[in-house]
Amino acid sequence: MGNTAFYGIMSGGGTYLANKFLISKLGTDAAGNDTPNGMWLRNIVRLFSGAVATFFWPGSIGAAVNGAMMYPLSSEFDQWWMRQGPATPAGPTHADLSDIEAELDDVLDGMDY
């Protein structure tokens, strides 16, 4: 029970506070918006923090801190990947629309009203 409380406070609580009040502020402007490389900076700091934790606290506590750092890292990467769009806009081109319009005119001309 003591180990569970200690690990929960150290890995969960400590990591939450570090992410909330320190790491999440890195790479943002005064309005709180991301700078061009802000997401990369924050996640490099998270990886480095996890590595430092496993170096100074080998065993369960270091692994717990490292694991707790991975949730915000993976969440932020997921949000970044969702914002990435295709290199070119998807959809029909003007030539495609002209062909479709011509086919539609042919179909409508052949219909009995």
N, CA, C and O atoms as a DFTB+ gen file, in Angstrom:
452 C
 N C O
     1  1       0.825      -1.193       0.000
     2  2       0.000       0.000       0.000
     3  2       0.869       1.257       0.000
     4  3       0.553       2.233      -0.679
     5  1       1.944       1.232       0.747
     6  2       2.852       2.380       0.790
     7  2       3.523       2.614      -0.549
     8  3       3.653       3.749      -1.009
     9  1       3.953       1.504      -1.176
    10  2       4.579       1.644      -2.496
    11  2       3.598       2.198      -3.523
    12  3       3.965       3.039      -4.344
    13  1       2.369       1.735      -3.479
    14  2       1.364       2.217      -4.423
    15  2       1.132       3.717      -4.247
    16  3       1.066       4.453      -5.232
    17  1       1.009       4.166      -3.017
    18  2       0.808       5.593      -2.763
    19  2       2.031       6.395      -3.188
    20  3       1.897       7.453      -3.802
    21  1       3.223       5.898      -2.865
    22  2       4.448       6.611      -3.206
    23  2       4.614       6.720      -4.720
    24  3       4.909       7.795      -5.242
    25  1       4.421       5.599      -5.422
    26  2       4.569       5.611      -6.872
    27  2       3.472       6.447      -7.534
    28  3       3.724       7.132      -8.525
    29  1       2.283       6.389      -6.997
    30  2       1.189       7.192      -7.548
    31  2       1.456       8.675      -7.403
    32  3       1.204       9.448      -8.327
    33  1       1.965       9.076      -6.250
    34  2       2.268      10.484      -6.024
    35  2       3.467      10.919      -6.859
    36  3       3.427      11.971      -7.497
    37  1       4.529      10.124      -6.860
    38  2       5.739      10.493      -7.594
    39  2       5.523      10.473      -9.101
    40  3       5.840      11.441      -9.793
    41  1       4.982       9.370      -9.605
    42  2       4.873       9.269     -11.060
    43  2       3.654      10.016     -11.579
    44  3       3.758      10.786     -12.534
    45  1       2.508       9.798     -10.962
    46  2       1.294      10.449     -11.450
    47  2       1.236      11.915     -11.094
    48  3       1.133      12.767     -11.976
    49  1       1.300      12.218      -9.810
    50  2       1.175      13.596      -9.350
    51  2       2.343      14.475      -9.762
    52  3       2.149      15.585     -10.258
    53  1       3.545      13.980      -9.559
    54  2       4.735      14.760      -9.904
    55  2       4.841      15.012     -11.397
    56  3       5.179      16.115     -11.827
    57  1       4.555      13.999     -12.172
    58  2       4.618      14.153     -13.618
    59  2       3.516      15.073     -14.113
    60  3       3.743      15.886     -15.009
    61  1       2.327      14.956     -13.543
    62  2       1.237      15.853     -13.910
    63  2       1.620      17.307     -13.638
    64  3       1.445      18.168     -14.500
    65  1       2.136      17.579     -12.453
    66  2       2.512      18.948     -12.104
    67  2       3.634      19.461     -12.993
    68  3       3.606      20.616     -13.416
    69  1       4.624      18.615     -13.282
    70  2       5.720      19.028     -14.163
    71  2       5.200      19.355     -15.555
    72  3       5.616      20.343     -16.160
    73  1       4.289      18.526     -16.066
    74  2       3.731      18.782     -17.392
    75  2       2.821      20.000     -17.400
    76  3       2.857      20.800     -18.335
    77  1       2.009      20.141     -16.369
    78  2       1.026      21.229     -16.318
    79  2       1.683      22.600     -16.173
    80  3       1.324      23.540     -16.882
    81  1       2.634      22.714     -15.266
    82  2       3.172      24.028     -14.926
    83  2       4.527      24.345     -15.550
    84  3       4.935      25.507     -15.559
    85  1       5.231      23.349     -16.070
    86  2       6.541      23.616     -16.650
    87  2       6.596      23.276     -18.134
    88  3       6.792      24.155     -18.974
    89  1       6.422      22.013     -18.447
    90  2       6.647      21.544     -19.813
    91  2       5.613      22.112     -20.783
    92  3       5.958      22.462     -21.912
    93  1       4.362      22.208     -20.364
    94  2       3.326      22.698     -21.286
    95  2       3.512      24.168     -21.654
    96  3       2.935      24.633     -22.636
    97  1       4.304      24.902     -20.886
    98  2       4.558      26.317     -21.183
    99  2       5.687      26.494     -22.192
   100  3       5.828      27.569     -22.775
   101  1       6.484      25.470     -22.404
   102  2       7.601      25.562     -23.347
   103  2       7.077      25.616     -24.781
   104  3       6.124      24.917     -25.125
   105  1       7.693      26.431     -25.597
   106  2       7.337      26.484     -27.002
   107  2       5.997      27.115     -27.287
   108  3       5.363      26.792     -28.292
   109  1       5.549      28.017     -26.418
   110  2       4.301      28.741     -26.654
   111  2       4.585      30.238     -26.605
   112  3       5.552      30.675     -25.981
   113  1       3.740      31.014     -27.265
   114  2       3.902      32.465     -27.216
   115  2       3.121      33.028     -26.038
   116  3       2.573      32.273     -25.234
   117  1       3.069      34.346     -25.933
   118  2       2.407      34.994     -24.796
   119  2       0.915      34.675     -24.727
   120  3       0.329      34.658     -23.644
   121  1       0.304      34.425     -25.882
   122  2      -1.127      34.109     -25.916
   123  2      -1.398      32.627     -25.656
   124  3      -2.556      32.217     -25.581
   125  1      -0.361      31.831     -25.520
   126  2      -0.527      30.401     -25.269
   127  2      -0.601      29.562     -26.525
   128  3      -0.874      28.364     -26.450
   129  1      -0.362      30.169     -27.686
   130  2      -0.374      29.426     -28.942
   131  2       0.980      28.767     -29.187
   132  3       2.017      29.242     -28.722
   133  1       0.944      27.684     -29.914
   134  2       2.167      26.959     -30.250
   135  2       3.072      27.775     -31.166
   136  3       2.602      28.442     -32.087
   137  1       4.367      27.714     -30.903
   138  2       5.341      28.238     -31.853
   139  2       5.589      27.137     -32.881
   140  3       5.166      26.001     -32.664
   141  1       6.266      27.438     -34.000
   142  2       6.441      26.408     -35.034
   143  2       7.080      25.108     -34.532
   144  3       6.711      24.031     -35.001
   145  1       8.015      25.181     -33.603
   146  2       8.674      23.973     -33.110
   147  2       8.341      23.678     -31.657
   148  3       9.048      22.910     -31.005
   149  1       7.281      24.273     -31.147
   150  2       6.926      24.104     -29.740
   151  2       6.608      22.678     -29.353
   152  3       7.040      22.209     -28.300
   153  1       5.847      21.973     -30.199
   154  2       5.485      20.594     -29.896
   155  2       6.735      19.717     -29.817
   156  3       6.838      18.849     -28.950
   157  1       7.676      19.949     -30.718
   158  2       8.910      19.155     -30.718
   159  2       9.733      19.442     -29.466
   160  3      10.276      18.522     -28.853
   161  1       9.827      20.713     -29.086
   162  2      10.584      21.086     -27.894
   163  2       9.999      20.426     -26.647
   164  3      10.733      19.844     -25.848
   165  1       8.687      20.516     -26.480
   166  2       8.053      19.919     -25.303
   167  2       8.283      18.410     -25.239
   168  3       8.570      17.867     -24.173
   169  1       8.157      17.745     -26.369
   170  2       8.295      16.289     -26.354
   171  2       9.740      15.839     -26.189
   172  3       9.987      14.774     -25.624
   173  1      10.694      16.623     -26.667
   174  2      12.104      16.308     -26.393
   175  2      12.384      16.458     -24.906
   176  3      13.103      15.646     -24.323
   177  1      11.822      17.489     -24.289
   178  2      11.990      17.676     -22.841
   179  2      11.347      16.510     -22.087
   180  3      11.903      16.045     -21.093
   181  1      10.196      16.033     -22.538
   182  2       9.553      14.882     -21.883
   183  2      10.415      13.630     -21.998
   184  3      10.572      12.893     -21.025
   185  1      10.974      13.385     -23.180
   186  2      11.848      12.223     -23.356
   187  2      13.087      12.336     -22.478
   188  3      13.498      11.368     -21.839
   189  1      13.677      13.529     -22.453
   190  2      14.856      13.751     -21.625
   191  2      14.523      13.591     -20.143
   192  3      15.306      13.004     -19.396
   193  1      13.375      14.103     -19.709
   194  2      12.962      13.972     -18.307
   195  2      12.759      12.514     -17.927
   196  3      13.148      12.092     -16.838
   197  1      12.149      11.741     -18.825
   198  2      11.979      10.316     -18.559
   199  2      13.307       9.597     -18.472
   200  3      13.481       8.717     -17.630
   201  1      14.249       9.961     -19.335
   202  2      15.581       9.341     -19.294
   203  2      16.316       9.699     -18.008
   204  3      16.973       8.847     -17.409
   205  1      16.207      10.954     -17.583
   206  2      16.850      11.382     -16.330
   207  2      16.227      10.640     -15.143
   208  3      16.937      10.206     -14.235
   209  1      14.909      10.496     -15.154
   210  2      14.232       9.785     -14.059
   211  2      14.701       8.342     -13.971
   212  3      14.938       7.842     -12.871
   213  1      14.842       7.665     -15.101
   214  2      15.289       6.267     -15.052
   215  2      16.764       6.167     -14.685
   216  3      17.194       5.144     -14.152
   217  1      17.549       7.210     -14.958
   218  2      18.954       7.192     -14.566
   219  2      19.097       7.384     -13.056
   220  3      19.837       6.648     -12.404
   221  1      18.396       8.366     -12.504
   222  2      18.537       8.665     -11.077
   223  2      17.696       7.766     -10.183
   224  3      18.054       7.557      -9.024
   225  1      16.595       7.233     -10.682
   226  2      15.755       6.325      -9.917
   227  2      15.605       5.020     -10.688
   228  3      14.529       4.744     -11.219
   229  1      16.648       4.220     -10.761
   230  2      16.499       2.958     -11.504
   231  2      15.480       2.060     -10.809
   232  3      15.354       2.066      -9.585
   233  1      14.782       1.314     -11.593
   234  2      13.778       0.421     -11.042
   235  2      12.377       0.969     -11.243
   236  3      12.093       1.661     -12.221
   237  1      11.519       0.648     -10.309
   238  2      10.093       0.924     -10.463
   239  2       9.752       2.399     -10.540
   240  3       8.945       2.792     -11.382
   241  1      10.339       3.228      -9.690
   242  2       9.946       4.633      -9.672
   243  2      10.380       5.339     -10.946
   244  3       9.620       6.144     -11.484
   245  1      11.580       5.062     -11.444
   246  2      12.035       5.653     -12.703
   247  2      11.180       5.203     -13.878
   248  3      10.849       6.001     -14.755
   249  1      10.824       3.924     -13.894
   250  2       9.967       3.409     -14.960
   251  2       8.580       4.029     -14.888
   252  3       7.967       4.309     -15.918
   253  1       8.080       4.245     -13.668
   254  2       6.761       4.849     -13.509
   255  2       6.759       6.299     -13.983
   256  3       5.823       6.725     -14.660
   257  1       7.783       7.052     -13.638
   258  2       7.877       8.439     -14.094
   259  2       8.011       8.474     -15.614
   260  3       7.357       9.277     -16.280
   261  1       8.855       7.607     -16.160
   262  2       9.043       7.552     -17.610
   263  2       7.733       7.188     -18.312
   264  3       7.385       7.786     -19.330
   265  1       7.025       6.231     -17.781
   266  2       5.742       5.850     -18.366
   267  2       4.718       6.960     -18.272
   268  3       3.943       7.166     -19.205
   269  1       4.702       7.679     -17.160
   270  2       3.755       8.777     -17.002
   271  2       4.077       9.941     -17.945
   272  3       3.173      10.682     -18.330
   273  1       5.332      10.111     -18.316
   274  2       5.699      11.150     -19.289
   275  2       5.242      10.781     -20.701
   276  3       5.058      11.659     -21.544
   277  1       5.062       9.500     -20.956
   278  2       4.721       9.071     -22.310
   279  2       3.263       9.373     -22.687
   280  3       2.953       9.501     -23.872
   281  1       2.373       9.487     -21.708
   282  2       0.982       9.790     -22.057
   283  2       0.844      11.177     -22.676
   284  3       0.266      11.289     -23.757
   285  1       1.349      12.246     -22.042
   286  2       1.221      13.552     -22.704
   287  2       1.994      13.611     -24.023
   288  3       1.576      14.295     -24.958
   289  1       3.113      12.900     -24.101
   290  2       3.877      12.869     -25.341
   291  2       3.056      12.240     -26.459
   292  3       2.941      12.805     -27.546
   293  1       2.489      11.076     -26.191
   294  2       1.715      10.401     -27.237
   295  2       0.437      11.168     -27.566
   296  3       0.015      11.188     -28.722
   297  1      -0.176      11.791     -26.585
   298  2      -1.378      12.577     -26.818
   299  2      -1.081      13.785     -27.705
   300  3      -1.849      14.099     -28.614
   301  1       0.030      14.455     -27.438
   302  2       0.376      15.628     -28.234
   303  2       0.770      15.238     -29.661
   304  3       0.430      15.939     -30.614
   305  1       1.485      14.119     -29.809
   306  2       1.808      13.648     -31.153
   307  2       0.541      13.263     -31.914
   308  3       0.432      13.519     -33.113
   309  1      -0.409      12.653     -31.223
   310  2      -1.657      12.273     -31.877
   311  2      -2.396      13.513     -32.376
   312  3      -2.902      13.521     -33.498
   313  1      -2.461      14.545     -31.564
   314  2      -3.109      15.787     -31.986
   315  2      -2.376      16.414     -33.163
   316  3      -3.012      16.945     -34.074
   317  1      -1.051      16.360     -33.155
   318  2      -0.262      16.913     -34.245
   319  2      -0.527      16.153     -35.545
   320  3      -0.695      16.760     -36.602
   321  1      -0.563      14.821     -35.459
   322  2      -0.820      14.027     -36.661
   323  2      -2.220      14.265     -37.202
   324  3      -2.421      14.235     -38.416
   325  1      -3.185      14.498     -36.336
   326  2      -4.548      14.754     -36.778
   327  2      -4.649      16.097     -37.510
   328  3      -5.489      16.258     -38.396
   329  1      -3.798      17.061     -37.142
   330  2      -3.820      18.370     -37.800
   331  2      -3.131      18.355     -39.158
   332  3      -3.349      19.254     -39.970
   333  1      -2.302      17.346     -39.417
   334  2      -1.586      17.288     -40.690
   335  2      -2.558      16.898     -41.789
   336  3      -3.275      15.906     -41.666
   337  1      -2.583      17.668     -42.851
   338  2      -3.487      17.394     -43.955
   339  2      -2.708      16.901     -45.158
   340  3      -1.481      16.809     -45.119
   341  1      -3.417      16.589     -46.220
   342  2      -2.720      16.164     -47.426
   343  2      -1.930      17.317     -48.027
   344  3      -2.250      18.483     -47.796
   345  1      -0.893      16.991     -48.802
   346  2      -0.047      18.019     -49.396
   347  2      -0.816      18.838     -50.433
   348  3      -0.556      20.030     -50.594
   349  1      -1.747      18.218     -51.128
   350  2      -2.566      18.931     -52.108
   351  2      -4.027      18.779     -51.701
   352  3      -4.401      17.779     -51.088
   353  1      -4.845      19.759     -52.039
   354  2      -6.249      19.630     -51.658
   355  2      -6.909      18.472     -52.394
   356  3      -6.688      18.270     -53.588
   357  1      -7.701      17.735     -51.681
   358  2      -8.401      16.598     -52.274
   359  2      -9.674      17.094     -52.943
   360  3     -10.221      18.130     -52.565
   361  1     -10.135      16.358     -53.924
   362  2     -11.379      16.709     -54.581
   363  2     -11.199      16.758     -56.082
   364  3     -10.080      16.700     -56.592
   365  1     -12.312      16.867     -56.782
   366  2     -12.244      16.865     -58.239
   367  2     -11.623      18.154     -58.779
   368  3     -11.740      19.221     -58.177
   369  1     -10.968      18.026     -59.916
   370  2     -10.401      19.196     -60.576
   371  2     -11.460      19.831     -61.475
   372  3     -12.560      19.299     -61.623
   373  1     -11.120      20.963     -62.067
   374  2     -12.063      21.646     -62.959
   375  2     -12.403      20.776     -64.171
   376  3     -13.549      20.741     -64.621
   377  1     -11.393      20.076     -64.693
   378  2     -11.637      19.200     -65.848
   379  2     -12.586      18.065     -65.471
   380  3     -13.461      17.699     -66.256
   381  1     -12.415      17.506     -64.269
   382  2     -13.311      16.443     -63.813
   383  2     -14.743      16.951     -63.703
   384  3     -15.683      16.257     -64.091
   385  1     -14.908      18.143     -63.182
   386  2     -16.252      18.714     -63.033
   387  2     -16.899      18.974     -64.395
   388  3     -18.106      18.801     -64.559
   389  1     -16.097      19.386     -65.357
   390  2     -16.628      19.614     -66.705
   391  2     -17.119      18.308     -67.316
   392  3     -18.172      18.274     -67.953
   393  1     -16.359      17.235     -67.123
   394  2     -16.768      15.922     -67.634
   395  2     -18.054      15.445     -66.967
   396  3     -18.941      14.906     -67.629
   397  1     -18.150      15.641     -65.677
   398  2     -19.342      15.223     -64.938
   399  2     -20.554      16.030     -65.399
   400  3     -21.645      15.485     -65.565
   401  1     -20.355      17.328     -65.603
   402  2     -21.456      18.176     -66.065
   403  2     -21.943      17.745     -67.451
   404  3     -23.146      17.729     -67.713
   405  1     -21.008      17.399     -68.331
   406  2     -21.394      16.951     -69.681
   407  2     -22.186      15.645     -69.616
   408  3     -23.178      15.477     -70.326
   409  1     -21.737      14.716     -68.751
   410  2     -22.465      13.453     -68.601
   411  2     -23.848      13.686     -68.018
   412  3     -24.814      13.053     -68.444
   413  1     -23.953      14.578     -67.058
   414  2     -25.241      14.877     -66.449
   415  2     -26.187      15.514     -67.469
   416  3     -27.375      15.192     -67.493
   417  1     -25.678      16.404     -68.301
   418  2     -26.504      16.999     -69.355
   419  2     -27.026      15.940     -70.309
   420  3     -28.188      15.986     -70.713
   421  1     -26.163      14.972     -70.678
   422  2     -26.591      13.891     -71.575
   423  2     -27.697      13.064     -70.939
   424  3     -28.664      12.696     -71.606
   425  1     -27.557      12.771     -69.650
   426  2     -28.568      11.975     -68.953
   427  2     -29.881      12.736     -68.876
   428  3     -30.946      12.177     -69.136
   429  1     -29.802      14.018     -68.516
   430  2     -31.019      14.815     -68.387
   431  2     -31.706      15.006     -69.743
   432  3     -32.935      15.032     -69.811
   433  1     -30.932      15.139     -70.814
   434  2     -31.521      15.283     -72.154
   435  2     -32.268      14.021     -72.567
   436  3     -33.248      14.109     -73.308
   437  1     -31.842      12.875     -72.119
   438  2     -32.473      11.620     -72.500
   439  2     -33.642      11.244     -71.628
   440  3     -34.295      10.238     -71.904
   441  1     -33.945      12.003     -70.583
   442  2     -35.050      11.650     -69.683
   443  2     -36.376      12.152     -70.229
   444  3     -36.444      13.219     -70.838
   445  1     -37.417      11.384     -70.010
   446  2     -38.766      11.796     -70.389
   447  2     -39.386      12.496     -69.185
   448  3     -39.310      12.000     -68.061
   449  1     -39.989      13.632     -69.424
   450  2     -40.618      14.365     -68.342
   451  2     -42.092      14.202     -68.357
   452  3     -42.784      14.759     -67.505
